[in-house]
């Protein structure tokens, strides 16, 4: 038993088998009370086989930022200013509401003021923070944040090690739910927030229109409305209109056959009893709501249901009545409803105060708002956060003139129509490539600057080698060849002190190799999938790497400075997103694209990208190139693979020319050996400031 005392030094305690000599510091909270911290220095002496403890009293219990990080996972939430008074933006209110709903006590919460004012706030300005939360008394300034958090958009959560950061609203919310379930597996209501197969809001906003609407579109639209509530009160934001339309769509849920048959049975029962047609709707609504609320307690339909009679069982599934929306994603209360509730609450309250007649155009949103209030725990959590979820009073239409049609399209703001050039369409890869050639555009590949360069795999730690993973030996060899190519280019560009970002890092093959090869550089791995990033962190811990950090986030949430961006087989438009990040940061890039067939016009990108390609090809012709660029698999005929390679080169040439308009010098080259991957193109871009300076190659 180890005896701890409050003096400068305590008694010596014998140990049986100490194996190392080290000095470590631990923080000890006396008797579990918030009285004082004691710093415990543990000296482990191998020769004398004893542990020596001595403690130093620290300040009374007012948790400092650095100390709190070592005790608990930390949560960083933004505070903004309005009329020089601090206020909580919507994404912060959403996080606090979820913490209260989950009754989570796993995090130490820090409030961050972007305006740099880090003075404490009086009790009267505590923003109605949930009392169960452990919140730091002082605001933090951006400069005082951990390095990983400084490079992210908030909210952000940092684990106990301080090296794994999760950033972005959906990622942080899902993490809070997972931590709550780990702490209390009996919280089935919290587990159900993740939805069917636990995929609610898991798809990144850059790819999923639904995630983008809920995570970015709705909060941004409401924030903009709240800034000028009277300016455009009569116009519905497009994001709100999209949500109203979504709530009108039929519900598709897994294994909904039983509930739909019960709904049909109740419909026929009411018809048999002679009830008027309109009076049955609230009862049917009640059935779906009962099923939805029952899901929060048990994974089944309400207990009162019985087996349908034979006549109902014979009805074809296609003839069953559709289920109506109860909540945002359909029948069940999920994380999406948690995200939307604070936003819609503030929006509806603002409309009620400034433009009550507009509420008539949002009947489904009002119905959804009323249903959410019936969910157990919602009213309590809202009250803890200072939200009063009272019923919205919709005035009678007679007070505002003659009745209006419930058509929210009439209140949409008018937008200019995009004009697409009327270019003649030519189908198929060969005619499209011929058309480009006639305009002087052909795929040209630069020679590889160091085709024989290789990492010293035989001298590297085993945890770095891809053969240690679950992939086959043949695939592991190809992965090593791919890593040779990217590492060669990065070491040519890198300088001591550089920050290198491994985008779409997966399990960290590229980032971990770079962290070991370039100890004077800081490496950041960015990945959206938590499982992959946790595995990469585990590998880096095994290797003892200190110059590496991990960020689970969508690319848009990373805002930090860096000098080199790397991506190995970034899928589809992920390559273009990485290119955009690098160009905005003025960073060099080494990118190996992949999945050309998934390229499509998106919110941020339209194709073709460069002026020359835009003047020659239509968007549809460019997509033909992208589809055939995926025809490079080894089992395909050689002639077809050759066409696929030329299409790859043309698509990447378009990307290279678009980057060169920003002053970059870009080369499109082939990885060596070509057999290392069917997707063996590599783009290397130098920004203007690095193009003019010679770069020293670092030998392995």
C-alpha positions, 0 to 999 in steps of 0.5 A: 500500500502506498502512503501519500502524505502532504509534506515535502517528502514521504516515506519510502515504499518498497516495490517488488519488480521496478523495471525502469527509472523515471520521474513522473508527475501525477495530480491527486485530488484530496479525498475527492473534494474540491479543496486543493491539488497536490502534485505528486512526483513519483521517482522510480529507482531501479538500483535501490528498488523503491518508490519515493513520493513527495508532493507540492501543494498547488493553488486552491481548487480553481482548475487551470486549463493545462491541469484540467486537460490531464484529468478529463477529456476537454470540450471547447465551445465558442462564445461570441459577442453581441452588443459587447455582451457574450452570447452563445452561438447556436452550435454551442447551444446545441452541444450544451443541450445534448450534454444536458439531455445525456446528463453527461459529466465526462467532460471539462468544458471551456468557453472560448471567446474569439474576440480575445476577452478572456475575463470571467463572467458573473453569475448573472451571465452564466448563459443558463449553463447546465448545473451538472457540467464542470465549466471553467470560470474563465473564458479562454482566448484562442492563443491559449488553446492547445495547438490542435484546437487552435487549428479547428473550428469549434466545437472541439473535444480533446481526449485525455492524451491531448493528442486526439482532437475531434472537431465539428458539430456532428463529430463532437455530438456523436462523440458525446453520445458514445462517451455517455453510453460507455459510462452508462450502458443502460441509457438506451434513449441516448443510444437510440439517438445514433439511429439505425446502424448508428449512422445518424449524421455520420456521413460528412457534410461535404458528401451528404446533403442531409448532414450539410443541411442539419449541421451547417445550413439550418444553424447558419440560416437561423443565425443570419436571421437572428442578426436581422430578425425584422429585415427579411422576416417575410422571406423563408431561408432556403434551408428552412424550406428544404426542411419543411419539404423533407417533413412532408415526404413519406417515411422509410424506416427499417422493418416498418411493415408491422406498424404500417399494417397496424395503421391500416387496421386502425384506419379500417376500424374507424371506418367501420365505426362510422367516424368522419374521415377528418377525425381519424388523423389525430388518432393515426398520428398518435399511433406513429408518435407512440411507436416513436416514443416507445423506441426510446425505451424498448426496440419495438412498437408500442406494447399495446399492439396485437397481431393483425387479423388475416385480412390485414396480413394478406394486404400487399406491402405496396398497398399499405398506408405510408407512415408520416414524419414524426421526427426529422429523420422519420419515425424516431427521435435521433441526433438530428432532432437534437441539432435542429431543436435549439435552431428551430426554437429560436427561429419560431420564437423570432417569427412569432415576435416579428412576422407571425403571419409567416408561421402559416407557411410552416405547418409541418415544422410546427407539428414537429416542434410540438412532437419533440416537446413530448419526448421524455427528457427534452423539456428538462434538458431545455430548461437546464439550458434556458430554453422555454419550449412553450407552444407557438401561438399561430394567429388566425389568418383573419387578422392578416387579411384573406387566407393564404395558401400554405406554399413556402416557395412563395417566400423563398428569396429570388436568386439569379439563374446559372448560365451554362455555356451551350457547347456541342456535346460529344459522347464517349471517351475517344471523341472527347479526347479527340476534341481536346486534342484538336484544341491542343490539350493532351495528357502529359506526364512529367518524369519522376524526379527520383524513381529509385528512392525508397525508405529503409524498410529493413531498418524501420520499426515493425509498427511502421511497416504495412505488413504489420496490418491486416492486408495481404503480403502483395497489397502490403508491398504495393502500399510500401511502394506507394509510400516510397513515392509520397515520402520521396516528394515530401522529403524533397519539399520539407524543411525543419519546423514545417507542419505537414498535414496528412489528409484523409489519413485512414489508419495513418500509413503516410502520416506515421512514416513521415513523423518517423522520417521527419522528426523536426516536422510536425505531422497532423493526421486528419480523418473522418472515421473514428475507428481508423484514427484511433488505430493510427493513434495506437500505432504512433503510441507504440512507436513513441512518436511525439511530433504527431497529432490526430484530428477527427473532422471533416476537411472544412473544420480544419483551419490551421496553418501548414506548409505541406499537404499530403493525400494518398488516394483521396476519393473523388472530390476529396482530392479537390477539397485537399487541393483547395485547402492547400491553395488557401493555406499557400501550402505545397501539395503531394496528392494521389487521386482515386475514384475518378468515377465519383467526381461530380459537381458539388456545392463548392466545385464544378467541373471542368475547373480550368479555363481551357477545359471549360472552353472546350468541354461541357460538364457532361463530357468532363464526367465521361472522362472521369468515368473512363478514368476508373477503367484502369484495373489490372484485369481489364484489357491493355487497350482499355487500361491505356484509355483509362490512364489517358483519361486520368491524365486529362482529369488531373491536367485540368486540376493542375491548370486550375491550381496554376492560376494561383501561382503554383507550379504543378507536375502530374507524374506517375508513381514508380513502379506503375504497378504499385496501384491502378490509380498511380497518378501523383500531383505535386504542386509548389506554391510561389514562395517555394517555387523560387527557392531550391528544396533540399532532398532528405535522404532516407 
